[in-house]
Amino acid sequence: MKPSFWIKRFCVVFIGVFSILLVVGLLKGRSLERSVRESAVWAGVSSVIFVAARIYQSRRGQHCALCRDTPEMARGGQRQTSDARLGR
């Protein structure tokens, strides 16, 4: 897959995690500056781990049949059911 796919994926995950953590930090009564800083750090760490794990799984040919979140799955390629993996 092209790097642009993974960059977009990183950005989507980062924005989602950052938003949730920012709201939680503000609800806890922390200052805006502290909440933004901590949310950015943890969103970055989480996004790197998530994208790295997905790249690793993608290179091994493991795709999420439920999410169908990779281009290969969207086209219908490499689709395996549990029966196919078990040899049934």
C-alpha positions, 0 to 999 in steps of 0.5 A: 500500500502507498504511504499516503494510505498510512499517513491518512490512517495515522491522521484519522487515528490521531484526531480521534484519540486526541479529541477524546483525550482532550475532552477527558482532560478538560472534564477532569478539570485540567488546564487547557494547555496541559490537556492539549499537551498530554492529549497530543503526546498520547495521541501520537504514541497511540497512533504510531503503535496502531499504524505500525501494528496494521502495517505489520499485519498487512505485510503478513497478509492478515486483513480485518474481514470485519472492518474491511479497512484496507484497499485489498479488502475493499476490492474483495481480495484476500478475503478469508472466512474462518472456515477457509482458514480452518480448511473446511 
